[in-house]
Amino acid sequence: MAEQLFQITNTVALLAWLPLLVLPGNRFVTGTLCRRLVPAGLAVCYVAVIGWKLAAGGPPPGDVMTIAGLRQAFADDFVFAAAWTHYLVFDMVVGTVIAREAVAAGIPWPLRSLSLLLTFLSGPVGYLLHLSFRLRWRETSFTAPLADAPA
């Protein structure tokens, strides 16, 4: 069952990332689908699993402030799938920020897509690449779209 949860959350995330890659300037994709709907749905899965595990067995075994303690907590496949879902949610939200900023800054499509793809595969790498592109394509009229604009 944990494997099914893992597969479903991965598939949902992948299906949402496709329009983010293809239509990064679309308000519905960056303002609703990938910024709110899909991350919220995945977050509900995360909360449900973590809530269920806490209710069933109390706090995780071991000290989760150590690598050994985290390894022990993540030995449970459901907890691991939930933790992976946590990554999926945050990478997608960061992806929407990258998409909106890249379109607003005029970063060319291939470079914008590379940043998004790397964010999907390895979040921090894609984000850092996007920041480096932003330095090159900084526009004087650019403002952070997520901070100022309604979605």
TORSEKE-87215 format. One line per field, with one value per atom (N, C-alpha, C): residue in one letter; atom name; x, y, z. Coordinates in steps of 0.02 Angstrom, whole numbers, plus 32768, in hexadecimal, padded with zeros to 4 digits. Example, Ala and Ser with C-alpha at 12.3 -4.5 7.8 and 13.67 -1.06 7.14 Angstrom:
2
code (A  A  A  S  S  S)
site (N  CA  C  N  CA  C)
c1 (8294  8267  8294  8282  82AC  8285)
c2 (7EE4  7F1F  7F5B  7F90  7FCB  8002)
c3 (8186  8186  8186  8162  8165  818A)
% end
This chain:
151
code (M  M  M  A  A  A  E  E  E  Q  Q  Q  L  L  L  F  F  F  Q  Q  Q  I  I  I  T  T  T  N  N  N  T  T  T  V  V  V  A  A  A  L  L  L  L  L  L  A  A  A  W  W  W  L  L  L  P  P  P  L  L  L  L  L  L  V  V  V  L  L  L  P  P  P  G  G  G  N  N  N  R  R  R  F  F  F  V  V  V  T  T  T  G  G  G  T  T  T  L  L  L  C  C  C  R  R  R  R  R  R  L  L  L  V  V  V  P  P  P  A  A  A  G  G  G  L  L  L  A  A  A  V  V  V  C  C  C  Y  Y  Y  V  V  V  A  A  A  V  V  V  I  I  I  G  G  G  W  W  W  K  K  K  L  L  L  A  A  A  A  A  A  G  G  G  G  G  G  P  P  P  P  P  P  P  P  P  G  G  G  D  D  D  V  V  V  M  M  M  T  T  T  I  I  I  A  A  A  G  G  G  L  L  L  R  R  R  Q  Q  Q  A  A  A  F  F  F  A  A  A  D  D  D  D  D  D  F  F  F  V  V  V  F  F  F  A  A  A  A  A  A  A  A  A  W  W  W  T  T  T  H  H  H  Y  Y  Y  L  L  L  V  V  V  F  F  F  D  D  D  M  M  M  V  V  V  V  V  V  G  G  G  T  T  T  V  V  V  I  I  I  A  A  A  R  R  R  E  E  E  A  A  A  V  V  V  A  A  A  A  A  A  G  G  G  I  I  I  P  P  P  W  W  W  P  P  P  L  L  L  R  R  R  S  S  S  L  L  L  S  S  S  L  L  L  L  L  L  L  L  L  T  T  T  F  F  F  L  L  L  S  S  S  G  G  G  P  P  P  V  V  V  G  G  G  Y  Y  Y  L  L  L  L  L  L  H  H  H  L  L  L  S  S  S  F  F  F  R  R  R  L  L  L  R  R  R  W  W  W  R  R  R  E  E  E  T  T  T  S  S  S  F  F  F  T  T  T  A  A  A  P  P  P  L  L  L  A  A  A  D  D  D  A  A  A  P  P  P  A  A  A)
site (N  CA  C  N  CA  C  N  CA  C  N  CA  C  N  CA  C  N  CA  C  N  CA  C  N  CA  C  N  CA  C  N  CA  C  N  CA  C  N  CA  C  N  CA  C  N  CA  C  N  CA  C  N  CA  C  N  CA  C  N  CA  C  N  CA  C  N  CA  C  N  CA  C  N  CA  C  N  CA  C  N  CA  C  N  CA  C  N  CA  C  N  CA  C  N  CA  C  N  CA  C  N  CA  C  N  CA  C  N  CA  C  N  CA  C  N  CA  C  N  CA  C  N  CA  C  N  CA  C  N  CA  C  N  CA  C  N  CA  C  N  CA  C  N  CA  C  N  CA  C  N  CA  C  N  CA  C  N  CA  C  N  CA  C  N  CA  C  N  CA  C  N  CA  C  N  CA  C  N  CA  C  N  CA  C  N  CA  C  N  CA  C  N  CA  C  N  CA  C  N  CA  C  N  CA  C  N  CA  C  N  CA  C  N  CA  C  N  CA  C  N  CA  C  N  CA  C  N  CA  C  N  CA  C  N  CA  C  N  CA  C  N  CA  C  N  CA  C  N  CA  C  N  CA  C  N  CA  C  N  CA  C  N  CA  C  N  CA  C  N  CA  C  N  CA  C  N  CA  C  N  CA  C  N  CA  C  N  CA  C  N  CA  C  N  CA  C  N  CA  C  N  CA  C  N  CA  C  N  CA  C  N  CA  C  N  CA  C  N  CA  C  N  CA  C  N  CA  C  N  CA  C  N  CA  C  N  CA  C  N  CA  C  N  CA  C  N  CA  C  N  CA  C  N  CA  C  N  CA  C  N  CA  C  N  CA  C  N  CA  C  N  CA  C  N  CA  C  N  CA  C  N  CA  C  N  CA  C  N  CA  C  N  CA  C  N  CA  C  N  CA  C  N  CA  C  N  CA  C  N  CA  C  N  CA  C  N  CA  C  N  CA  C  N  CA  C  N  CA  C  N  CA  C  N  CA  C  N  CA  C  N  CA  C  N  CA  C  N  CA  C  N  CA  C  N  CA  C  N  CA  C  N  CA  C  N  CA  C  N  CA  C  N  CA  C  N  CA  C  N  CA  C  N  CA  C  N  CA  C  N  CA  C  N  CA  C  N  CA  C  N  CA  C  N  CA  C  N  CA  C  N  CA  C  N  CA  C  N  CA  C  N  CA  C  N  CA  C)
c1 (8029  8000  802B  8062  808F  80AD  80BC  80D7  80A3  8064  802F  802A  802D  802D  8067  80A2  80DD  80D4  80BB  80B0  807C  8046  8010  8029  804A  8062  8095  80C2  80F3  80D1  80A0  807D  8057  8035  8010  8041  8078  80AA  80C5  80D7  80F1  80BF  8080  804C  8041  804D  8047  8084  80BF  80FC  80FC  80DB  80DB  80BF  8083  806C  8096  80B5  80E1  811D  8137  816F  8159  811E  8107  80E6  80C2  809C  80AE  80ED  8100  80E2  80C9  80AB  8060  8043  7FFA  7FE7  7FBA  7FA6  7F84  7F5C  7F3B  7F6F  7FA0  7FD3  7FFD  8017  8044  8020  7FE3  7FC0  7F90  7F78  7F45  7F5B  7F66  7F75  7FB3  7FEB  802B  803D  801A  8029  7FF9  7FBC  7F8B  7F6D  7F4D  7F26  7F50  7F82  7FA9  7FD2  7FF4  8017  7FE8  7FAD  7F7D  7F66  7F58  7F44  7F7B  7FB8  7FF1  7FFC  7FF2  7FFA  7FC5  7F89  7F55  7F6C  7F89  7FA3  7FD9  8005  803B  801E  7FF0  7FD2  7FAD  7F89  7F64  7F92  7FC8  7FF6  8019  8032  8056  8025  7FE9  7FB7  7FA6  7F9D  7F8D  7FC6  8003  803D  8046  803B  8041  800A  7FCC  7F95  7F9E  7FBA  7FC2  7FFC  8031  806C  808E  8070  8090  80C8  80F3  812A  8159  817E  81AC  81E0  81F7  822B  826D  8293  82D5  82D2  830B  8313  8315  82E1  82DE  830C  8332  8364  83A9  83AB  83E9  83DD  8412  840C  83F3  840E  83F9  83AE  8398  8351  8324  8338  8311  8310  8348  834C  831B  8317  82E9  82A1  8291  824C  8239  8267  8259  825C  826C  826B  8224  81F3  81AC  819D  8187  817B  8148  8115  80E3  8102  812B  814C  817C  819F  81CC  81A5  816C  8143  8128  8115  80FE  8136  8171  81AA  81BA  81B6  81C1  818C  814E  8117  8126  8144  8159  8187  81B7  81E3  81BC  818E  8167  8140  8122  80FB  8128  815E  8188  81AD  81C3  81E3  81B2  8173  8142  8133  812E  8123  815F  819B  81D6  81D6  81C0  81BB  818D  8156  8129  8149  8170  8194  81C6  81EB  821C  81F9  81C2  819E  8187  8168  814D  8184  81B9  81F0  8214  821E  8243  821D  81DC  81B4  81B7  81AD  81AE  81F2  8227  826A  8281  825A  826C  82A4  82AC  82DE  82C7  82F2  82DF  82C3  8295  8272  82A1  82D5  8300  8320  8336  8356  8322  82E9  82B2  829E  8298  8284  82B9  82F8  832F  832B  831F  8318  82DE  82A5  826A  8277  8295  82A3  82D1  8305  8334  8314  82E5  82C1  8296  8276  824F  827C  82B6  82E2  830D  8322  8350  8347  8311  82F9  832D  835B  838A  83B6  83C7  83F1  83CB  838C  8363  8358  834D  8343  8382  83BB  83FA  8407  83F9  8401  83D3  8395  8366  8381  839A  83B5  83EF  8418  8450  8435  8401  83E2  83C2  83A4  8385  83B8  83F5  8429  8437  8435  8444  8409  83CC  8391  8368  838A  8367  834C  830C  82ED  82DF  82E6  82DB  8292  8264  821D  8206  8233  821F  820F  81D6  81C5  81B2  81BB  81AC  8160  814B  8104  80DE  80FC  80D6  80CC  80F9  80F2  80BF  80B8  808F  804D  804E  8014  7FE2  7FA2  7F71  7F74  7F67  7F6B  7F28)
c2 (7FC4  8000  8040  803F  8079  8084  804E  8053  8074  8064  8082  80CD  80E0  8127  814A  812D  8149  8152  811F  8122  8156  815A  818A  81D1  81E0  8224  8239  820B  821A  8228  8200  8208  824A  825B  829A  82D5  82D1  8307  830D  82D5  82D6  82F3  82DF  82F9  8343  835D  83A5  83CB  83AB  83CC  83D4  83A8  83AE  83F1  8406  8448  8481  8477  84AB  84B5  847F  8483  84A1  848D  84A1  84E6  84F6  8535  855E  8570  8593  85D9  85F5  8637  8635  85FA  85F3  85FE  862E  863F  8605  85DE  85A6  8572  8565  8533  854A  8588  85A0  85BE  85D4  85F3  85C5  8592  8567  851E  8501  84B9  84A5  84C5  84B1  84D8  850D  8535  8523  850E  8500  84BA  84A8  846A  842B  8420  83E3  83E2  8419  8417  840C  8429  841F  83D6  83B8  8372  8345  8352  832A  8336  8374  8384  8360  8359  8333  82EA  82CD  8288  8285  82B5  82B8  82BC  82EA  82F3  82B4  8295  8259  8221  8216  81E0  81EF  822C  823E  823B  8256  8253  820B  81E1  819A  8178  8184  8164  817D  81BD  81D7  81BC  81B7  819D  8153  812E  80E6  80D3  80FA  80E5  811A  8155  818B  81AB  81CF  81F0  81BD  81D4  81A6  818A  814D  8131  8157  815B  817A  81C6  81E3  822C  8244  8266  827D  82B9  82CB  8301  82E3  82A1  8281  8258  824A  8221  81DB  81BF  817B  817B  81AE  81B1  81B9  81E3  81EB  81AB  818A  814A  8118  8118  80EA  80FE  813E  8155  8146  8150  8146  80FD  80D0  8089  8071  8095  8087  80A2  8076  808A  80C2  80C3  80F9  813C  813B  8179  8191  8162  8175  8193  8173  818D  81D2  81DC  821E  8252  823E  826C  827E  824F  825D  828C  8283  82B0  82F7  82FE  833F  8361  833D  8358  836B  833F  834D  838E  8399  83D6  8414  8414  8450  845D  8428  8432  844F  843A  8456  849F  84B1  84F7  8522  8509  852D  8530  84FC  84FC  8532  853F  8574  85B9  85C1  8600  8609  85D4  85D7  85E7  85C4  85CF  8617  8631  8675  86A9  86A1  86D0  86CD  8691  8689  86A8  869F  86BD  8709  8722  876B  878A  8765  877F  8775  8750  8744  8711  86E4  86AF  8681  8673  8649  8605  85EC  85AE  8573  8567  852C  8531  856C  8575  8571  858F  858C  8543  851E  84D7  84AE  84BD  8499  84A4  84E2  84F1  84CA  84C9  84A5  845A  843E  83F7  83E3  840B  83FC  8406  8434  843C  83FF  83E4  83A7  836D  8367  832E  8337  8375  8383  83CC  83D9  841B  8453  844E  8485  8494  8461  846C  8497  8487  84AE  84F5  84FC  853E  8569  854D  8573  8586  8558  8568  85A2  859F  85D6  8618  8618  8655  8670  8644  865B  8679  865B  8678  86BB  86C2  8701  8739  872A  875D  8777  874B  875D  8781  876B  8787  87B4  87D8  8805  8840  884C  8885  88BB  88F9  892F  8933  891C  8920  88E1  88B1  8871  8878  885B  8853  880C  87F3  87AD  87A1  8779  8770  874F  8722  8701  872F  875D  8789  87C0  87D7  8811  8803  87D4  87CB  8799  87A8  8776  873B  8700  86C5  86B5)
c3 (8000  8000  8000  8025  8026  7FE0  7FBE  7F7A  7F4C  7F55  7F2C  7F3A  7F7A  7F8C  7F6B  7F6E  7F50  7F05  7EE3  7E9B  7E88  7EAE  7E9F  7EA8  7EDF  7EEB  7EB7  7EA4  7E70  7E2D  7E1C  7DDC  7DDB  7E10  7E14  7E0C  7E2F  7E2A  7DE3  7DC5  7D81  7D51  7D56  7D29  7D32  7D6E  7D78  7D60  7D64  7D4D  7D01  7CDC  7C93  7C7B  7C91  7C7B  7C96  7CD0  7CEA  7CBC  7CA1  7C71  7C2E  7C17  7BD4  7BD4  7C0A  7C0D  7C4B  7C55  7C92  7C99  7C63  7C67  7C71  7C73  7C7B  7CC4  7CD0  7D14  7D39  7D15  7D37  7D4D  7D23  7D33  7D6E  7D6B  7DA0  7DDC  7DD3  7E0B  7E2F  7E0D  7E2B  7E2C  7DF1  7DED  7E15  7E05  7E23  7E62  7E6F  7EAA  7EE4  7ED2  7F07  7F04  7ECC  7EC9  7ED5  7EAB  7EB1  7EF2  7F04  7F45  7F80  7F7D  7FB5  7FB8  7F7E  7F7D  7F98  7F82  7F9B  7FE6  7FFC  8043  806D  8052  8076  807F  804B  8051  8087  8086  80B8  80FF  810A  814C  8162  8133  8144  815B  8136  8149  818B  8191  81CF  820B  8202  8238  824B  8218  8224  824A  8234  8255  829C  82A7  82EC  8318  82FD  8325  8333  8304  830C  833A  8337  835D  8385  8389  83AE  8387  83A8  8385  8365  8333  8311  8342  8334  835F  8355  8389  8382  8382  837E  837F  8336  8320  82DB  82CE  82FE  82F6  82E6  82DC  82C9  8289  8265  8229  823B  8270  8284  8296  82B8  82CB  828F  8260  8222  81FA  81F6  81D3  81F2  8234  8256  8248  8249  823B  81F3  81C4  817D  8169  8197  8188  817A  8194  8186  8140  8113  80CD  80C7  80F1  80ED  8102  8135  814A  8113  80F5  80BE  8083  8070  803A  804B  8089  809F  809B  80B0  80AD  8065  8038  7FF1  7FD7  7FED  7FD9  7FF0  802A  8043  8010  7FF5  7FC1  7F82  7F6E  7F32  7F38  7F72  7F7E  7F78  7F9D  7F9E  7F5D  7F3C  7EFA  7EC8  7ECB  7E9C  7EAB  7EE9  7EFB  7EE4  7EF0  7ED8  7E8C  7E6B  7E22  7E08  7E2C  7E15  7E1C  7E51  7E5A  7E20  7E11  7DDA  7D99  7D8A  7D4B  7D44  7D78  7D74  7D70  7D98  7D95  7D52  7D38  7CFA  7CBF  7CBD  7C88  7C8E  7CCA  7CD5  7CC5  7CD1  7CC5  7C7D  7C56  7C10  7C06  7C35  7C2E  7BF5  7BC5  7B8B  7BA0  7B77  7B85  7B95  7B6D  7B7D  7BC3  7BD6  7C17  7C4F  7C44  7C74  7C7F  7C48  7C4D  7C70  7C64  7C86  7CD2  7CE6  7D2E  7D4C  7D28  7D41  7D44  7D11  7D10  7D49  7D53  7D89  7DCE  7DD3  7E12  7E20  7DEC  7DF4  7E09  7DEC  7DF9  7E37  7E44  7E7B  7E90  7EB5  7EC6  7ECC  7EFB  7F05  7EC8  7EA1  7E65  7E33  7E26  7DF7  7E10  7E51  7E6D  7E66  7E76  7E6F  7E26  7DF8  7DB1  7D9D  7DB5  7DA7  7DC2  7DFF  7E1C  7DF2  7DD7  7DAD  7D6C  7D4F  7D13  7D22  7D5D  7D71  7D74  7D88  7D8A  7D43  7D13  7CCD  7CAD  7CBB  7C99  7CC8  7CF3  7D20  7CF8  7CFE  7CDC  7D10  7CFC  7D2C  7D43  7D19  7D2D  7D50  7D5B  7D78  7DC1  7DD5  7E1C  7E27  7E63  7E72  7E6B  7E3A  7E2D  7E65  7E8A  7EBF  7EFB  7F05  7F3F  7F33  7EF5  7EE8  7EC4  7E97  7E6B  7E88  7E80  7E94  7E64  7E7D  7E52  7E32)
% end
